[in-house]
Amino acid sequence: MHDDERRAMNRRAMEAFMAGISEADFAALESICTPDFVAELPYSDPPKRLEGFAAYRAAVEPMLEILRFRLVLETTHPGLDPDLLVAEYTSEGVARPTGKPYRNVYIGLFRFRDGRLCGLREFFNPLPALESLSVD
């Protein structure tokens, strides 16, 4: 497979991953990830390195029950390595407990192996979530 074909296949997997997050569809998300998937969330409090999809789900699922949002891909930057995509994306949603809007901006480094997501390093501002969950 040529590099451009790999990049296109990987972008489709990344878009499917974002859709799975937007729908909180963990079965779909797991099917996109490799068994040794690693997610790094350096701006979470505390920073996290989640090894394996089960660890990722355990960390993310409770948050997706509180914050319901849709991820919107703004742009991608293909890496020299065809199995690396850098993505800029945003979220639009609501904090269920308060009804306040939740919006954020993200940068994600998506790594792939054989068309499946094997690594994600996601950078986001944690303050919008706190603000949307605060009771005035």
N, CA and C of each residue as an Amber inpcrd file, in Angstrom:
protein
   408
   0.8510000  -1.1780000   0.0000000   0.0000000   0.0000000   0.0000000
   0.8970000   1.2410000   0.0000000   0.5720000   2.1950000  -0.8360000
   1.3420000   3.4380000  -0.9110000   1.0310000   4.3270000   0.2890000
   1.9370000   5.2540000   0.5730000   1.7810000   6.1450000   1.7310000
   0.4750000   6.9270000   1.6930000   0.0880000   7.4340000   0.5240000
  -1.1560000   8.2180000   0.4420000  -2.3760000   7.3550000   0.7530000
  -2.3470000   6.0950000   0.3240000  -3.4460000   5.1820000   0.6390000
  -3.5010000   4.8950000   2.1380000  -2.3290000   4.7210000   2.7690000
  -2.2910000   4.5040000   4.2230000  -2.8090000   5.7210000   4.9640000
  -2.3990000   6.9090000   4.5200000  -2.8780000   8.1300000   5.1710000
  -4.4000000   8.2430000   5.0700000  -4.9490000   7.9350000   3.9100000
  -6.4080000   8.0120000   3.7220000  -7.1170000   6.9780000   4.6060000
  -6.5850000   5.7600000   4.6840000  -7.1720000   4.7280000   5.5270000
  -7.1130000   5.1530000   7.0010000  -5.9870000   5.7210000   7.3990000
  -5.8270000   6.1530000   8.7820000  -6.7390000   7.3410000   9.1100000
  -6.9100000   8.2350000   8.1600000  -7.8190000   9.3590000   8.4000000
  -9.2490000   8.8490000   8.5990000  -9.6620000   7.8740000   7.8120000
 -11.0050000   7.3080000   7.9930000 -11.1510000   6.6940000   9.3880000
 -10.1100000   6.0080000   9.8510000 -10.1450000   5.4220000  11.1970000
 -10.2200000   6.5240000  12.2510000  -9.4700000   7.6050000  12.0620000
  -9.5010000   8.7270000  13.0010000 -10.8930000   9.3540000  13.0370000
 -11.4920000   9.5510000  11.8730000 -12.8360000  10.1270000  11.8170000
 -13.8540000   9.1980000  12.4770000 -13.6880000   7.8960000  12.2950000
 -14.5820000   6.9340000  12.9520000 -14.3910000   6.9770000  14.4660000
 -13.1620000   7.1520000  14.9120000 -12.8850000   7.2680000  16.3450000
 -13.5840000   8.5030000  16.9120000 -13.4780000   9.6200000  16.2210000
 -14.1370000  10.8480000  16.6830000 -15.6530000  10.6820000  16.7190000
 -16.1990000  10.0020000  15.7320000 -17.6450000   9.7410000  15.7270000
 -18.0160000   8.8430000  16.9020000 -17.1880000   7.8490000  17.1960000
 -17.4480000   6.9700000  18.3280000 -17.4340000   7.7140000  19.6500000
 -16.5200000   8.6550000  19.7970000 -16.5010000   9.4940000  21.0100000
 -17.7660000  10.3300000  21.0590000 -18.1420000  10.9320000  19.9500000
 -19.3380000  11.7820000  19.8980000 -20.5950000  11.0080000  20.2750000
 -20.6430000   9.7270000  19.9330000 -21.8100000   8.8950000  20.2190000
 -21.6450000   8.0670000  21.4950000 -20.4690000   8.1680000  22.1350000
 -20.1400000   7.3310000  23.2970000 -20.3660000   5.8580000  22.9600000
 -19.9390000   5.4640000  21.7640000 -20.1050000   4.1000000  21.2620000
 -18.7980000   3.3320000  21.4960000 -18.6890000   2.7220000  22.6620000
 -17.4350000   2.0820000  23.0360000 -17.1630000   0.7920000  22.2690000
 -18.1830000   0.1330000  21.7850000 -17.9550000  -1.0470000  20.9440000
 -17.2900000  -0.6300000  19.6370000 -17.7860000   0.4450000  19.0370000
 -17.1730000   0.9520000  17.7990000 -15.7520000   1.4300000  18.0580000
 -15.5580000   2.1310000  19.1720000 -14.2240000   2.6300000  19.4960000
 -13.2310000   1.4820000  19.6650000 -13.6420000   0.4500000  20.3720000
 -12.7400000  -0.6740000  20.6030000 -12.3630000  -1.3550000  19.2900000
 -13.2940000  -1.4110000  18.3380000 -13.0070000  -2.0640000  17.0570000
 -12.0070000  -1.2720000  16.2190000 -11.8610000   0.0030000  16.5030000
 -10.9350000   0.8660000  15.7680000  -9.5280000   0.7860000  16.3520000
  -9.4200000   0.4090000  17.6210000  -8.1410000   0.4260000  18.3350000
  -7.4490000  -0.9390000  18.3090000  -6.1220000  -0.8960000  18.3490000
  -5.3460000  -2.1300000  18.4790000  -5.4500000  -2.6300000  19.9250000
  -5.1820000  -3.9090000  20.1470000  -5.2380000  -4.4300000  21.5220000
  -4.2840000  -3.7180000  22.4830000  -3.1590000  -3.2010000  21.9560000
  -2.1860000  -2.5190000  22.8140000  -2.2990000  -0.9840000  22.7440000
  -3.4830000  -0.4970000  22.4250000  -3.7570000   0.9420000  22.3390000
  -3.2850000   1.6620000  23.6030000  -2.6350000   2.8220000  23.4080000
  -2.1930000   3.6670000  24.5180000  -2.7020000   5.0770000  24.2720000
  -3.3520000   5.6440000  25.2830000  -3.8110000   7.0300000  25.2190000
  -3.0710000   7.8280000  26.2840000  -2.5590000   8.9700000  25.8700000
  -1.8790000   9.8710000  26.8000000  -2.6590000  11.1790000  26.8370000
  -2.9720000  11.6100000  28.0460000  -3.7270000  12.8440000  28.2670000
  -2.8890000  13.7370000  29.1830000  -1.8700000  14.4130000  28.6210000
  -0.9340000  15.1590000  29.4670000  -1.5440000  16.3620000  30.1780000
  -2.6780000  16.8840000  29.7000000  -3.2790000  18.0540000  30.3440000
  -4.4370000  17.7000000  31.2640000  -4.7320000  16.4180000  31.4240000
  -5.7650000  16.0480000  32.3920000  -5.1720000  16.2320000  33.7920000
  -6.0320000  16.2170000  34.7810000  -5.5740000  16.4280000  36.1510000
  -5.9260000  15.2200000  36.9990000  -4.9740000  14.3730000  37.3090000
  -3.5560000  14.4250000  36.9350000  -3.3450000  13.8990000  35.5110000
  -2.1740000  14.1770000  34.9360000  -1.8850000  13.6350000  33.6050000
  -2.0100000  12.1150000  33.6210000  -2.4810000  11.5770000  32.4910000
  -2.7330000  10.1310000  32.4350000  -2.0460000   9.4890000  31.2350000
  -1.6080000   8.2650000  31.4710000  -1.1650000   7.3540000  30.4040000
  -1.9980000   6.1010000  30.5930000  -2.8580000   5.8330000  29.6450000
  -3.8230000   4.7330000  29.7400000  -3.4040000   3.6340000  28.7760000
  -3.0240000   2.4980000  29.3250000  -2.5310000   1.3880000  28.5130000
  -3.6310000   0.3550000  28.3450000  -4.0240000   0.1500000  27.1020000
  -5.0910000  -0.7870000  26.7770000  -6.4270000  -0.0660000  26.6760000
  -7.2900000  -0.6100000  25.8270000  -8.5850000   0.0440000  25.6260000
  -9.4400000   0.0370000  26.8860000  -9.3660000  -1.0220000  27.6860000
 -10.1670000  -1.0890000  28.9150000  -9.8140000   0.0640000  29.8500000
  -8.5340000   0.3920000  29.9610000  -8.1150000   1.5210000  30.8100000
  -8.6290000   2.8400000  30.2340000  -8.5760000   2.9690000  28.9160000
  -9.0890000   4.1860000  28.2740000 -10.5860000   4.3260000  28.5270000
 -11.3170000   3.2610000  28.3340000 -12.7710000   3.3010000  28.5410000
 -13.0950000   3.6540000  29.9950000 -12.3990000   3.0390000  30.9370000
 -12.6620000   3.3030000  32.3510000 -12.4380000   4.7730000  32.6990000
 -11.4860000   5.4110000  32.0450000 -11.2050000   6.8190000  32.3180000
 -12.1610000   7.7550000  31.5950000 -12.5600000   7.4040000  30.3830000
 -13.3230000   8.3170000  29.5330000 -14.8380000   8.1590000  29.6800000
 -15.3060000   6.9520000  29.8910000 -16.7580000   6.7180000  29.9240000
 -17.4820000   7.5640000  30.9740000 -16.9850000   7.6670000  32.2000000
 -17.6980000   8.5200000  33.1650000 -17.7700000   9.9860000  32.7320000
 -16.7160000  10.4760000  32.0990000 -16.7180000  11.8560000  31.6190000
 -17.7420000  12.0510000  30.5090000 -17.8850000  11.0460000  29.6390000
 -18.8420000  11.1680000  28.5380000 -20.2870000  11.0440000  29.0150000
 -20.5000000  10.5520000  30.2110000 -21.8460000  10.5450000  30.7920000
 -22.2040000  11.9170000  31.3410000 -21.2030000  12.6870000  31.7450000
 -21.4180000  14.0140000  32.3160000 -21.3880000  15.0930000  31.2350000
 -20.4200000  14.9980000  30.3340000 -20.2810000  15.9550000  29.2320000
 -20.6790000  15.2570000  27.9400000 -21.7430000  15.6970000  27.3230000
 -22.1750000  15.1500000  26.0250000 -21.7750000  16.1530000  24.9650000
 -20.9900000  15.6920000  24.0000000 -20.5020000  16.6100000  22.9750000
 -20.2150000  15.8680000  21.6870000 -20.0940000  16.6620000  20.6560000
 -19.7500000  16.1620000  19.3260000 -18.3900000  16.7400000  18.9700000
 -17.4920000  15.8930000  18.4910000 -16.1900000  16.3550000  18.0310000
 -16.2850000  16.7620000  16.5690000 -15.6790000  17.8860000  16.2530000
 -15.6840000  18.4190000  14.8910000 -14.2360000  18.5770000  14.4280000
 -13.8780000  17.8360000  13.4030000 -12.5320000  17.9120000  12.8520000
 -12.3690000  19.2280000  12.0990000 -11.3600000  19.9940000  12.4820000
 -11.0900000  21.2700000  11.8120000 -10.0580000  21.0860000  10.6940000
  -8.9490000  20.4280000  11.0030000  -7.9150000  20.2000000   9.9890000
  -7.0020000  19.0740000  10.4410000  -6.3280000  18.4720000   9.4890000
  -5.3170000  17.4620000   9.7990000  -3.9970000  17.8650000   9.1600000
  -2.9350000  17.3890000   9.7710000  -1.5790000  17.6140000   9.2740000
  -0.9180000  16.2420000   9.1700000  -0.8200000  15.7000000   7.9780000
  -0.1900000  14.3820000   7.8340000   1.2800000  14.4490000   8.2290000
   1.7520000  13.4030000   8.8880000   3.1630000  13.3270000   9.2410000
   3.9740000  12.7510000   8.0980000   5.2870000  12.9030000   8.1970000
   6.1470000  12.2350000   7.2150000   5.9380000  10.7350000   7.3050000
   5.7230000  10.2570000   8.5140000   5.3430000   8.8670000   8.7340000
   3.8650000   8.7450000   8.3700000   3.4970000   7.9050000   7.4120000
   2.0890000   7.8260000   7.0010000   1.1620000   7.2950000   8.0980000
   1.7420000   6.7650000   9.1760000   0.9370000   6.2520000  10.2810000
   0.8080000   7.2490000  11.4240000   1.0870000   8.5280000  11.1420000
   0.9120000   9.6010000  12.1120000   0.0630000  10.7030000  11.4950000
  -0.9950000  11.0680000  12.1870000  -1.8110000  12.2250000  11.8010000
  -1.9010000  13.1550000  12.9920000  -1.6950000  14.4390000  12.7420000
  -1.9180000  15.4610000  13.7590000  -3.2310000  16.1360000  13.3900000
  -4.1320000  16.1900000  14.3340000  -5.4620000  16.7380000  14.0520000
  -5.7690000  17.8870000  14.9960000  -6.4540000  18.8800000  14.4370000
  -7.0190000  19.9660000  15.2320000  -8.5290000  19.7810000  15.1750000
  -9.1700000  19.7870000  16.3490000 -10.6090000  19.5810000  16.3910000
 -11.2100000  20.3240000  17.5690000 -12.5110000  20.4650000  17.5210000
 -13.2400000  21.1800000  18.5600000 -14.3740000  20.3010000  19.0590000
 -14.9430000  20.7160000  20.1820000 -16.1280000  20.0330000  20.6960000
 -17.2290000  21.0480000  20.9170000 -18.4390000  20.5960000  20.7010000
 -19.6560000  21.3740000  20.9610000 -20.5910000  20.4720000  21.7260000
 -21.0090000  20.9210000  22.9060000 -21.9080000  20.0780000  23.6650000
 -22.4400000  20.7630000  24.8970000 -22.8110000  19.9370000  25.8670000
 -23.4440000  20.4460000  27.0770000 -23.0040000  19.6060000  28.2710000
 -22.9120000  20.2720000  29.4090000 -22.6800000  19.5770000  30.6750000
 -24.0430000  19.1810000  31.2180000 -24.2980000  17.9040000  31.3320000
 -25.6250000  17.4330000  31.7500000 -26.0460000  17.9450000  33.1260000
 -25.1660000  17.9510000  34.1260000 -25.6260000  18.3760000  35.4530000
 -26.0580000  19.8490000  35.5310000 -25.4500000  20.7100000  34.7000000
 -25.7420000  22.1460000  34.7950000 -26.5290000  22.6830000  33.6080000
 -26.4980000  21.9660000  32.4790000 -27.1200000  22.4650000  31.2600000
 -26.2870000  23.5240000  30.5530000 -25.1020000  23.8190000  31.0780000
 -24.2330000  24.8280000  30.4640000 -23.5420000  24.2530000  29.2270000
 -23.2100000  25.1250000  28.2790000 -22.5030000  24.6460000  27.0910000
 -21.0880000  24.1930000  27.4400000 -20.6280000  23.2160000  26.6910000
 -19.2430000  22.7580000  26.7890000 -18.6290000  22.8700000  25.4030000
 -17.5780000  23.6550000  25.3240000 -16.8280000  23.8150000  24.0660000
 -15.3520000  23.7450000  24.4070000 -14.6080000  23.0690000  23.5580000
 -13.1770000  22.9820000  23.7960000 -12.4510000  22.8870000  22.4630000
 -11.1380000  23.0610000  22.5240000 -10.2600000  22.9680000  21.3640000
  -9.2100000  21.9160000  21.6890000  -8.9230000  21.0450000  20.7310000
  -8.0180000  19.9290000  20.9490000  -6.9700000  19.8680000  19.8440000
  -5.8440000  19.2860000  20.2070000  -4.8500000  18.8280000  19.2390000
  -4.5700000  17.3800000  19.6070000  -4.6540000  16.5040000  18.6370000
  -4.4050000  15.0880000  18.8770000  -3.3470000  14.5560000  17.9390000
  -2.4570000  13.7670000  18.4850000  -1.4850000  13.0290000  17.6920000
  -1.9940000  11.5920000  17.6370000  -2.4180000  11.1850000  16.4700000
  -3.0130000   9.8690000  16.2520000  -1.9850000   8.9780000  15.5600000
  -1.6850000   7.8300000  16.1700000  -0.7370000   6.8720000  15.5990000
  -1.4900000   5.5940000  15.2290000  -1.1260000   5.0330000  14.0930000
  -1.8410000   3.8810000  13.5440000  -0.8980000   2.7320000  13.2470000
  -1.4720000   1.5440000  13.2720000  -0.7820000   0.3370000  12.8150000
  -1.8130000  -0.5100000  12.0880000  -1.5250000  -0.8110000  10.8320000
  -2.4140000  -1.6390000  10.0180000  -3.8390000  -1.0780000   9.9640000
  -3.9520000   0.2470000   9.9090000  -5.2600000   0.8800000   9.7690000
  -6.0550000   1.0140000  11.0510000  -5.4520000   0.6380000  12.1700000
  -6.1440000   0.7450000  13.4620000  -5.3620000   1.6980000  14.3650000
  -6.0640000   2.3710000  15.2290000  -5.4590000   3.3450000  16.1310000
  -4.6910000   2.6120000  17.2270000  -3.3990000   2.8980000  17.3400000
  -2.5910000   2.2600000  18.3820000  -2.1300000   3.2590000  19.4330000
  -2.2170000   4.5580000  19.1250000  -1.7950000   5.5630000  20.0930000
  -2.4760000   6.8920000  19.8660000  -2.7990000   7.5440000  20.9620000
  -3.3890000   8.8750000  20.9130000  -2.7800000   9.7040000  22.0240000
  -2.2350000  10.8460000  21.6670000  -1.8080000  11.8410000  22.6530000
  -2.6740000  13.0630000  22.3900000  -3.5160000  13.3960000  23.3690000
  -4.5140000  14.4470000  23.1730000  -4.2520000  15.6120000  24.1270000
  -4.1900000  16.8090000  23.5420000  -3.9790000  18.0390000  24.2980000
  -5.2620000  18.8590000  24.2600000  -5.7190000  19.2830000  25.4250000
  -6.9330000  20.0920000  25.5330000  -6.8290000  20.9450000  26.7820000
  -7.6440000  21.9770000  26.8380000  -7.6940000  22.8550000  27.9980000
  -8.6940000  22.2720000  28.9900000  -8.2920000  21.9380000  30.2130000
  -9.2370000  21.3740000  31.1730000 -10.2150000  22.3970000  31.7590000
  -9.9400000  23.6940000  31.6190000 -10.7980000  24.7060000  32.2350000
 -12.2180000  24.7690000  31.6700000 -12.4360000  24.6340000  30.3610000
 -13.8230000  24.6810000  29.8760000 -14.7330000  23.6310000  30.5140000
 -14.2130000  22.4490000  30.7840000 -15.0430000  21.4280000  31.4410000
 -15.3940000  21.8640000  32.8510000 -14.4150000  22.3930000  33.5840000
 -14.6870000  22.8630000  34.9460000 -15.7180000  23.9840000  34.9490000
 -15.5760000  24.9120000  33.9980000 -16.5120000  26.0400000  33.9120000
 -17.9180000  25.5720000  33.5720000 -18.0260000  24.6060000  32.6670000
 -19.3610000  24.1400000  32.2850000 -20.0260000  23.3490000  33.3910000
 -19.2440000  22.7850000  34.2910000 -19.7880000  22.0030000  35.3920000
 -20.0080000  22.8160000  36.6690000 -19.5050000  24.0560000  36.6730000
 -19.6430000  24.8690000  37.8890000 -21.0770000  25.3710000  38.0380000
 -21.5210000  25.3750000  39.2700000 -22.8590000  25.8700000  39.5940000
 -22.6940000  27.3110000  40.0730000 -23.3540000  28.2200000  39.3840000
 -23.2170000  29.6500000  39.7470000 -24.0760000  30.0020000  40.9400000
